[in-house]
């Protein structure tokens, strides 16, 4: 299943976020929560995170300092979790801090192979940046150089 869309949900007082109903079946076998490179919490189905580990992290050379640092960064800031019977996932405090999340509204964004949980203000600023630069980025990625 591809994760797509923009959803507004809330983090409750017990650090739980209700996952959009349409994605719960895809996450029923467990999730891996991790600190994104951007200030958000990434939510992967366990199998997708394993694929990420195999295609990206395992390719990093453990003899290279930067390779070790990135492996530690991702593995040390990830957490295995399951959805509860109400379709909620508990977010560890270190990830709440990373995403600058707080009890109340959060934005959940579908990003193909995973979801991202954002602070609404941070998402609004990031989305504006995306909108302002999308044509330029597309041109650069297509080899146009801009």
C-alpha positions as CSV (number, residue, x, y, z in Angstrom):
1,X,0.0,0.0,0.0
2,X,1.2,3.5,-0.8
3,X,0.8,6.0,1.9
4,X,-0.7,9.2,0.5
5,X,-2.5,12.3,1.7
6,X,-2.6,14.9,4.5
7,X,-4.4,14.2,7.7
8,X,-5.0,16.1,10.9
9,X,-5.0,14.1,14.1
10,X,-4.1,14.7,17.7
11,X,-1.5,13.5,20.2
12,X,-3.3,12.5,23.4
13,X,-2.1,13.0,27.0
14,X,-0.6,9.5,27.0
15,X,1.6,10.2,23.9
16,X,-0.6,8.2,21.5
17,X,-1.6,9.2,18.0
18,X,-4.6,7.7,16.2
19,X,-3.4,6.4,12.9
20,X,-5.7,7.3,9.9
21,X,-8.1,4.4,9.6
22,X,-7.2,3.7,6.0
23,X,-3.6,2.8,7.0
24,X,-4.2,0.6,10.0
25,X,-4.3,-2.7,8.1
26,X,-1.0,-1.9,6.5
27,X,0.5,-1.2,9.9
28,X,-1.2,-4.1,11.7
29,X,2.0,-6.2,11.9
30,X,3.9,-3.5,13.7
31,X,5.7,-0.3,13.0
32,X,9.1,1.3,13.3
33,X,9.0,4.9,14.5
34,X,12.2,6.9,13.8
35,X,13.5,10.4,13.9
36,X,13.3,11.8,10.4
37,X,16.1,13.9,8.9
38,X,13.6,16.7,8.9
39,X,11.9,17.6,12.2
40,X,9.2,14.9,12.1
41,X,8.6,11.3,13.3
42,X,8.6,8.7,10.5
43,X,6.3,5.7,10.8
44,X,7.2,2.7,8.7
45,X,5.6,-0.7,8.5
46,X,8.2,-3.1,9.9
47,X,8.8,-4.7,6.5
48,X,9.4,-1.3,4.9
49,X,11.9,-0.2,7.5
50,X,13.7,-3.5,7.1
51,X,13.9,-2.8,3.4
52,X,15.3,0.7,4.2
53,X,17.9,-0.8,6.5
54,X,18.9,-3.3,3.8
55,X,19.1,-0.9,0.9
56,X,20.4,2.2,2.6
57,X,21.9,1.6,6.0
58,X,23.6,-1.7,5.3
59,X,25.4,-0.1,2.4
60,X,27.1,2.4,4.7
61,X,30.7,1.4,5.3
62,X,31.2,0.6,9.0
63,X,34.9,1.5,8.7
64,X,33.9,5.0,7.6
65,X,33.2,7.4,10.4
66,X,30.2,9.0,8.6
67,X,28.8,5.6,7.8
68,X,29.0,4.6,11.5
69,X,27.4,7.9,12.5
70,X,24.5,7.6,10.2
71,X,23.8,4.0,11.2
72,X,23.9,5.0,14.9
73,X,21.7,8.0,14.1
74,X,18.9,5.9,12.5
75,X,19.2,2.8,14.7
76,X,19.6,4.7,17.9
77,X,16.6,6.9,17.2
78,X,14.2,4.2,16.1
79,X,11.7,2.3,18.1
80,X,9.5,-0.7,17.4
81,X,5.8,-0.3,18.3
82,X,2.4,-1.8,17.6
83,X,-1.0,-0.3,17.1
84,X,-3.4,-0.8,20.0
85,X,-7.0,-2.0,19.5
86,X,-8.2,1.6,18.9
87,X,-5.6,2.1,16.1
88,X,-3.3,4.3,18.1
89,X,0.5,4.2,18.3
90,X,2.5,5.4,21.3
91,X,5.3,7.8,20.4
92,X,8.3,7.7,22.7
93,X,9.3,11.0,24.4
94,X,12.6,11.3,22.5
95,X,10.7,11.3,19.2
96,X,8.1,13.7,20.5
97,X,11.0,16.0,21.3
98,X,12.6,15.5,17.9
99,X,9.4,16.4,16.1
100,X,8.5,19.2,18.5
101,X,5.2,17.5,19.0
102,X,2.8,18.3,21.8
103,X,-0.5,17.1,23.1
104,X,-3.0,18.3,20.6
105,X,-3.0,18.7,16.8
106,X,-0.5,17.0,14.6
107,X,-0.3,16.6,10.9
108,X,0.1,13.1,9.3
109,X,1.6,13.1,5.8
110,X,1.7,10.1,3.5
111,X,5.1,9.7,1.8
112,X,4.7,6.6,-0.3
113,X,6.5,3.9,1.8
114,X,5.9,5.6,5.2
115,X,4.0,8.2,7.2
116,X,5.4,11.4,8.7
117,X,4.1,13.1,11.9
118,X,4.7,16.8,12.0
119,X,4.1,19.7,14.3
120,X,1.4,21.8,12.4
121,X,3.5,25.0,12.3
122,X,6.6,23.2,11.2
123,X,4.6,21.4,8.5
124,X,3.1,24.7,7.3
125,X,6.5,26.3,6.9
126,X,8.0,23.2,5.2
127,X,5.0,22.9,2.9
128,X,5.4,26.6,1.9
129,X,9.1,25.9,1.2
130,X,8.2,22.9,-1.0
131,X,5.6,25.0,-2.9
132,X,8.1,27.8,-3.5
133,X,10.9,25.6,-4.8
134,X,9.1,22.6,-6.4
135,X,9.5,23.7,-10.0
136,X,13.2,24.5,-9.4
137,X,13.8,21.2,-7.6
138,X,12.0,19.3,-10.4
139,X,14.2,20.9,-13.0
140,X,17.4,20.1,-11.1
141,X,16.3,16.5,-10.6
142,X,15.4,16.2,-14.3
143,X,19.0,17.3,-15.2
144,X,18.0,20.8,-16.3
145,X,20.4,22.4,-13.8
146,X,18.0,25.3,-13.1
